């Protein structure tokens, strides 16, 4: 697959104009105290971090690979802390630094499976034992427009669900079962399907998953996630 997992020039050019829409499902935050350390990985212009701040959370950190996105975030939300990631997926924070992390519409920007696994491993490192990860992303769509894009670009990018937009950006939509494999080192907590607008204004089906880093090492990491991930909408 071509190296399209950074795409920083695209995100820098889009920083001033794009709107992100994945919703923050507040009931999943009920177990967190307002002083919990929360990381927003791929924070963009800080929309989700701002929503957390409005709910009273006060130990918030946002990171992104796009300097222009971070500049916009700092302008919009000067009271919050934002950092540019220079060597993604690695971050400058120590092991077990965070009680929770959110990963909203980030995997869709990382077409390569290996790169996605490296990102999830970094988040696993950053979370405390028992810490939670809140993932929101896109499922493979079944409409004619998307099927045509998947079929058109599958040979080029090596994966059905990866496609190039008219602007030259490359994105990935995922089969539901992929998240079971990707998050196998976490314990499932909950999952739900959502309807969300893409940056281009098209209505799409997404998935949100809440998973937990085991409090102690598990002999069979990820066991049970396939079953849970195949049962959306339990919340």
C-alpha positions as YAML, in Angstrom:
chain: A
units: angstrom
residues:
- id: 1
  name: UNK
  ca: [0.00, 0.00, 0.00]
- id: 2
  name: UNK
  ca: [1.32, 3.49, -0.79]
- id: 3
  name: UNK
  ca: [2.46, 5.49, 2.23]
- id: 4
  name: UNK
  ca: [-0.70, 7.50, 2.91]
- id: 5
  name: UNK
  ca: [-1.01, 7.17, 6.68]
- id: 6
  name: UNK
  ca: [0.25, 10.65, 7.52]
- id: 7
  name: UNK
  ca: [-1.34, 12.94, 4.92]
- id: 8
  name: UNK
  ca: [-0.24, 15.95, 6.96]
- id: 9
  name: UNK
  ca: [-0.25, 18.37, 3.99]
- id: 10
  name: UNK
  ca: [-3.88, 17.47, 3.32]
- id: 11
  name: UNK
  ca: [-4.92, 18.04, 6.94]
- id: 12
  name: UNK
  ca: [-2.98, 21.29, 7.14]
- id: 13
  name: UNK
  ca: [-4.80, 22.54, 4.05]
- id: 14
  name: UNK
  ca: [-8.15, 21.38, 5.44]
- id: 15
  name: UNK
  ca: [-7.65, 22.68, 8.96]
- id: 16
  name: UNK
  ca: [-9.52, 25.94, 8.49]
- id: 17
  name: UNK
  ca: [-12.53, 24.54, 6.65]
- id: 18
  name: UNK
  ca: [-13.43, 21.01, 7.78]
- id: 19
  name: UNK
  ca: [-16.05, 20.23, 10.40]
- id: 20
  name: UNK
  ca: [-15.95, 17.02, 12.44]
- id: 21
  name: UNK
  ca: [-19.19, 15.45, 13.66]
- id: 22
  name: UNK
  ca: [-18.64, 12.22, 15.63]
- id: 23
  name: UNK
  ca: [-20.74, 12.54, 18.81]
- id: 24
  name: UNK
  ca: [-19.47, 12.26, 22.36]
- id: 25
  name: UNK
  ca: [-21.71, 9.70, 24.11]
- id: 26
  name: UNK
  ca: [-21.82, 11.16, 27.59]
- id: 27
  name: UNK
  ca: [-23.11, 8.07, 29.49]
- id: 28
  name: UNK
  ca: [-19.79, 6.36, 28.71]
- id: 29
  name: UNK
  ca: [-18.01, 9.02, 30.76]
- id: 30
  name: UNK
  ca: [-20.08, 8.54, 33.89]
- id: 31
  name: UNK
  ca: [-17.40, 6.48, 35.62]
- id: 32
  name: UNK
  ca: [-14.74, 9.17, 35.22]
- id: 33
  name: UNK
  ca: [-14.14, 11.86, 37.81]
- id: 34
  name: UNK
  ca: [-13.73, 15.40, 36.58]
- id: 35
  name: UNK
  ca: [-10.01, 15.28, 37.45]
- id: 36
  name: UNK
  ca: [-9.38, 12.20, 35.30]
- id: 37
  name: UNK
  ca: [-6.48, 12.57, 32.86]
- id: 38
  name: UNK
  ca: [-7.98, 12.27, 29.37]
- id: 39
  name: UNK
  ca: [-6.07, 12.17, 26.06]
- id: 40
  name: UNK
  ca: [-7.71, 13.10, 22.75]
- id: 41
  name: UNK
  ca: [-5.48, 11.43, 20.16]
- id: 42
  name: UNK
  ca: [-6.03, 13.02, 16.74]
- id: 43
  name: UNK
  ca: [-7.82, 15.94, 18.35]
- id: 44
  name: UNK
  ca: [-8.06, 18.05, 15.19]
- id: 45
  name: UNK
  ca: [-9.22, 21.54, 16.07]
- id: 46
  name: UNK
  ca: [-10.24, 20.51, 19.59]
- id: 47
  name: UNK
  ca: [-13.99, 20.03, 19.20]
- id: 48
  name: UNK
  ca: [-14.22, 16.90, 21.38]
- id: 49
  name: UNK
  ca: [-11.79, 18.20, 23.98]
- id: 50
  name: UNK
  ca: [-13.85, 21.37, 24.26]
- id: 51
  name: UNK
  ca: [-17.00, 19.28, 24.79]
- id: 52
  name: UNK
  ca: [-15.24, 17.41, 27.60]
- id: 53
  name: UNK
  ca: [-14.15, 20.69, 29.15]
- id: 54
  name: UNK
  ca: [-17.75, 21.92, 29.07]
- id: 55
  name: UNK
  ca: [-18.72, 18.82, 31.05]
- id: 56
  name: UNK
  ca: [-16.33, 19.83, 33.81]
- id: 57
  name: UNK
  ca: [-13.28, 17.72, 32.99]
- id: 58
  name: UNK
  ca: [-10.14, 19.69, 33.80]
- id: 59
  name: UNK
  ca: [-7.14, 17.43, 33.04]
- id: 60
  name: UNK
  ca: [-7.30, 17.30, 29.24]
- id: 61
  name: UNK
  ca: [-4.62, 16.83, 26.58]
- id: 62
  name: UNK
  ca: [-5.04, 16.95, 22.81]
- id: 63
  name: UNK
  ca: [-2.48, 15.76, 20.26]
- id: 64
  name: UNK
  ca: [-2.51, 15.76, 16.47]
- id: 65
  name: UNK
  ca: [-0.06, 15.33, 13.61]
- id: 66
  name: UNK
  ca: [-1.24, 18.46, 11.78]
- id: 67
  name: UNK
  ca: [0.38, 21.72, 12.93]
- id: 68
  name: UNK
  ca: [-2.40, 23.71, 11.29]
- id: 69
  name: UNK
  ca: [-5.08, 21.76, 13.16]
- id: 70
  name: UNK
  ca: [-3.27, 22.37, 16.44]
- id: 71
  name: UNK
  ca: [-2.93, 26.07, 15.64]
- id: 72
  name: UNK
  ca: [-6.69, 26.28, 15.04]
- id: 73
  name: UNK
  ca: [-7.36, 24.35, 18.27]
- id: 74
  name: UNK
  ca: [-5.19, 26.71, 20.30]
- id: 75
  name: UNK
  ca: [-6.93, 29.72, 18.76]
- id: 76
  name: UNK
  ca: [-10.43, 28.37, 19.42]
- id: 77
  name: UNK
  ca: [-9.71, 26.95, 22.88]
- id: 78
  name: UNK
  ca: [-6.80, 28.84, 24.46]
- id: 79
  name: UNK
  ca: [-7.47, 27.41, 27.92]
- id: 80
  name: UNK
  ca: [-6.81, 23.83, 26.78]
- id: 81
  name: UNK
  ca: [-3.52, 22.03, 26.13]
- id: 82
  name: UNK
  ca: [-2.65, 20.90, 22.59]
- id: 83
  name: UNK
  ca: [0.55, 19.35, 21.23]
- id: 84
  name: UNK
  ca: [1.81, 18.50, 17.73]
- id: 85
  name: UNK
  ca: [2.96, 14.91, 17.33]
- id: 86
  name: UNK
  ca: [6.32, 14.92, 15.57]
- id: 87
  name: UNK
  ca: [6.86, 11.15, 15.33]
- id: 88
  name: UNK
  ca: [3.43, 9.50, 15.29]
- id: 89
  name: UNK
  ca: [2.12, 7.28, 16.65]
- id: 90
  name: UNK
  ca: [4.61, 7.88, 19.47]
- id: 91
  name: UNK
  ca: [3.79, 10.58, 21.99]
- id: 92
  name: UNK
  ca: [6.00, 12.31, 24.58]
- id: 93
  name: UNK
  ca: [4.03, 11.03, 27.57]
- id: 94
  name: UNK
  ca: [5.13, 8.30, 29.99]
- id: 95
  name: UNK
  ca: [3.58, 4.87, 30.42]
- id: 96
  name: UNK
  ca: [0.20, 4.81, 32.18]
- id: 97
  name: UNK
  ca: [-0.17, 8.59, 32.03]
- id: 98
  name: UNK
  ca: [-3.91, 8.70, 31.28]
- id: 99
  name: UNK
  ca: [-7.13, 7.42, 32.80]
- id: 100
  name: UNK
  ca: [-8.93, 7.53, 29.45]
- id: 101
  name: UNK
  ca: [-8.35, 8.25, 25.77]
- id: 102
  name: UNK
  ca: [-10.63, 9.14, 22.88]
- id: 103
  name: UNK
  ca: [-9.93, 8.23, 19.26]
- id: 104
  name: UNK
  ca: [-12.55, 9.90, 17.09]
- id: 105
  name: UNK
  ca: [-12.48, 9.42, 13.30]
- id: 106
  name: UNK
  ca: [-8.73, 8.78, 13.40]
- id: 107
  name: UNK
  ca: [-8.56, 5.18, 12.18]
- id: 108
  name: UNK
  ca: [-10.41, 6.20, 9.03]
- id: 109
  name: UNK
  ca: [-7.41, 8.44, 8.24]
- id: 110
  name: UNK
  ca: [-4.94, 5.53, 8.62]
- id: 111
  name: UNK
  ca: [-5.48, 3.05, 5.79]
- id: 112
  name: UNK
  ca: [-2.66, 0.64, 6.68]
- id: 113
  name: UNK
  ca: [-3.44, -2.18, 9.12]
- id: 114
  name: UNK
  ca: [0.06, -2.21, 10.61]
- id: 115
  name: UNK
  ca: [-0.05, 1.52, 11.26]
- id: 116
  name: UNK
  ca: [-3.40, 1.15, 13.00]
- id: 117
  name: UNK
  ca: [-2.02, -1.60, 15.23]
- id: 118
  name: UNK
  ca: [0.97, 0.56, 16.16]
- id: 119
  name: UNK
  ca: [-1.34, 3.40, 17.13]
- id: 120
  name: UNK
  ca: [-3.49, 1.16, 19.31]
- id: 121
  name: UNK
  ca: [-0.36, -0.25, 20.96]
- id: 122
  name: UNK
  ca: [0.74, 3.31, 21.80]
- id: 123
  name: UNK
  ca: [-2.63, 4.08, 23.36]
- id: 124
  name: UNK
  ca: [-2.43, 0.83, 25.33]
- id: 125
  name: UNK
  ca: [0.94, 1.99, 26.66]
- id: 126
  name: UNK
  ca: [-0.39, 5.41, 27.63]
- id: 127
  name: UNK
  ca: [-3.43, 4.16, 29.52]
- id: 128
  name: UNK
  ca: [-3.33, 3.19, 33.16]
- id: 129
  name: UNK
  ca: [-4.38, -0.38, 34.03]
- id: 130
  name: UNK
  ca: [-8.16, -0.26, 34.02]
- id: 131
  name: UNK
  ca: [-8.13, 2.85, 31.80]
- id: 132
  name: UNK
  ca: [-10.74, 3.21, 29.07]
- id: 133
  name: UNK
  ca: [-10.47, 3.86, 25.33]
- id: 134
  name: UNK
  ca: [-13.41, 5.44, 23.47]
- id: 135
  name: UNK
  ca: [-13.25, 4.74, 19.71]
- id: 136
  name: UNK
  ca: [-15.56, 6.28, 17.12]
- id: 137
  name: UNK
  ca: [-15.11, 5.52, 13.43]
- id: 138
  name: UNK
  ca: [-16.72, 4.55, 10.12]
- id: 139
  name: UNK
  ca: [-18.05, 1.17, 9.07]
- id: 140
  name: UNK
  ca: [-18.02, -0.10, 5.48]
- id: 141
  name: UNK
  ca: [-21.04, 1.46, 3.79]
- id: 142
  name: UNK
  ca: [-23.50, -0.36, 1.55]
- id: 143
  name: UNK
  ca: [-24.64, 2.44, -0.76]
- id: 144
  name: UNK
  ca: [-23.77, 2.50, -4.45]
- id: 145
  name: UNK
  ca: [-21.53, 5.58, -4.20]
- id: 146
  name: UNK
  ca: [-19.26, 4.02, -1.61]
- id: 147
  name: UNK
  ca: [-19.26, 0.54, -3.15]
- id: 148
  name: UNK
  ca: [-18.03, 2.07, -6.39]
- id: 149
  name: UNK
  ca: [-15.19, 3.84, -4.57]
- id: 150
  name: UNK
  ca: [-14.19, 0.71, -2.65]
- id: 151
  name: UNK
  ca: [-14.11, -1.40, -5.81]
- id: 152
  name: UNK
  ca: [-12.29, 1.28, -7.79]
- id: 153
  name: UNK
  ca: [-9.43, 1.63, -5.31]
- id: 154
  name: UNK
  ca: [-9.19, -1.84, -3.75]
- id: 155
  name: UNK
  ca: [-6.43, -3.02, -6.09]
- id: 156
  name: UNK
  ca: [-4.39, 0.16, -5.66]
- id: 157
  name: UNK
  ca: [-4.52, 0.24, -1.86]
- id: 158
  name: UNK
  ca: [-4.81, -3.48, -1.19]
- id: 159
  name: UNK
  ca: [-7.88, -3.32, 1.05]
- id: 160
  name: UNK
  ca: [-11.59, -3.19, 0.27]
- id: 161
  name: UNK
  ca: [-12.96, -0.13, 2.05]
- id: 162
  name: UNK
  ca: [-9.96, 2.12, 1.33]
- id: 163
  name: UNK
  ca: [-10.68, 4.91, -1.15]
- id: 164
  name: UNK
  ca: [-9.36, 8.21, -2.46]
- id: 165
  name: UNK
  ca: [-11.50, 11.35, -2.43]
- id: 166
  name: UNK
  ca: [-11.72, 13.99, -5.13]
- id: 167
  name: UNK
  ca: [-9.41, 16.14, -2.98]
- id: 168
  name: UNK
  ca: [-6.72, 13.46, -3.06]
- id: 169
  name: UNK
  ca: [-7.07, 12.29, 0.55]
- id: 170
  name: UNK
  ca: [-7.19, 8.56, 1.31]
- id: 171
  name: UNK
  ca: [-9.59, 7.15, 3.89]
- id: 172
  name: UNK
  ca: [-10.65, 3.76, 5.16]
- id: 173
  name: UNK
  ca: [-14.04, 2.36, 6.14]
- id: 174
  name: UNK
  ca: [-13.93, -0.80, 8.23]
- id: 175
  name: UNK
  ca: [-15.85, -4.07, 8.45]
- id: 176
  name: UNK
  ca: [-17.30, -4.50, 11.91]
- id: 177
  name: UNK
  ca: [-15.10, -7.53, 12.62]
- id: 178
  name: UNK
  ca: [-11.92, -5.48, 12.11]
- id: 179
  name: UNK
  ca: [-12.32, -3.74, 15.45]
- id: 180
  name: UNK
  ca: [-12.33, -7.07, 17.25]
- id: 181
  name: UNK
  ca: [-8.88, -7.82, 15.87]
- id: 182
  name: UNK
  ca: [-7.53, -4.31, 16.35]
- id: 183
  name: UNK
  ca: [-8.67, -4.01, 19.97]
- id: 184
  name: UNK
  ca: [-7.90, -7.55, 21.03]
- id: 185
  name: UNK
  ca: [-5.67, -6.45, 23.93]
- id: 186
  name: UNK
  ca: [-8.55, -4.53, 25.52]
- id: 187
  name: UNK
  ca: [-11.62, -5.76, 27.36]
- id: 188
  name: UNK
  ca: [-14.98, -4.86, 25.74]
- id: 189
  name: UNK
  ca: [-17.31, -2.63, 27.71]
- id: 190
  name: UNK
  ca: [-19.94, -1.41, 25.24]
- id: 191
  name: UNK
  ca: [-20.57, -0.72, 21.56]
- id: 192
  name: UNK
  ca: [-23.17, 1.19, 19.58]
- id: 193
  name: UNK
  ca: [-23.91, 2.09, 15.97]
- id: 194
  name: UNK
  ca: [-24.31, 5.75, 15.07]
- id: 195
  name: UNK
  ca: [-25.29, 7.85, 12.08]
- id: 196
  name: UNK
  ca: [-22.78, 10.58, 11.32]
- id: 197
  name: UNK
  ca: [-22.12, 13.08, 8.55]
- id: 198
  name: UNK
  ca: [-18.81, 12.85, 6.70]
- id: 199
  name: UNK
  ca: [-16.69, 15.93, 6.05]
- id: 200
  name: UNK
  ca: [-18.28, 16.01, 2.60]
- id: 201
  name: UNK
  ca: [-21.76, 16.14, 4.09]
- id: 202
  name: UNK
  ca: [-22.82, 12.57, 3.32]
- id: 203
  name: UNK
  ca: [-24.74, 10.58, 5.94]
- id: 204
  name: UNK
  ca: [-22.84, 7.43, 6.93]
- id: 205
  name: UNK
  ca: [-22.99, 4.61, 9.45]
- id: 206
  name: UNK
  ca: [-20.35, 4.62, 12.15]
- id: 207
  name: UNK
  ca: [-19.51, 2.57, 15.19]
- id: 208
  name: UNK
  ca: [-18.49, 3.57, 18.70]
- id: 209
  name: UNK
  ca: [-16.70, 1.18, 21.04]
- id: 210
  name: UNK
  ca: [-15.79, 1.55, 24.68]
- id: 211
  name: UNK
  ca: [-13.00, -0.80, 25.76]
- id: 212
  name: UNK
  ca: [-10.83, -1.08, 28.85]
- id: 213
  name: UNK
  ca: [-7.17, -1.86, 29.36]
- id: 214
  name: UNK
  ca: [-7.07, -4.89, 31.67]
- id: 215
  name: UNK
  ca: [-6.28, -4.10, 35.28]
- id: 216
  name: UNK
  ca: [-3.95, -7.12, 35.18]
- id: 217
  name: UNK
  ca: [-2.36, -8.90, 32.22]
- id: 218
  name: UNK
  ca: [-4.83, -11.30, 30.61]
- id: 219
  name: UNK
  ca: [-3.73, -14.80, 29.51]
- id: 220
  name: UNK
  ca: [-5.89, -14.41, 26.43]
- id: 221
  name: UNK
  ca: [-5.84, -10.73, 25.45]
- id: 222
  name: UNK
  ca: [-8.88, -9.63, 23.55]
- id: 223
  name: UNK
  ca: [-10.92, -12.79, 24.19]
- id: 224
  name: UNK
  ca: [-14.62, -12.08, 23.86]
- id: 225
  name: UNK
  ca: [-14.27, -8.88, 21.83]
- id: 226
  name: UNK
  ca: [-15.46, -10.49, 18.61]
- id: 227
  name: UNK
  ca: [-18.71, -11.52, 20.25]
- id: 228
  name: UNK
  ca: [-19.25, -8.11, 21.82]
- id: 229
  name: UNK
  ca: [-18.33, -6.09, 18.75]
- id: 230
  name: UNK
  ca: [-20.84, -8.01, 16.66]
- id: 231
  name: UNK
  ca: [-23.70, -6.85, 18.92]
- id: 232
  name: UNK
  ca: [-24.07, -3.09, 18.38]
- id: 233
  name: UNK
  ca: [-26.52, -0.78, 20.02]
- id: 234
  name: UNK
  ca: [-26.58, -2.25, 23.53]
- id: 235
  name: UNK
  ca: [-26.34, 1.15, 25.19]
...
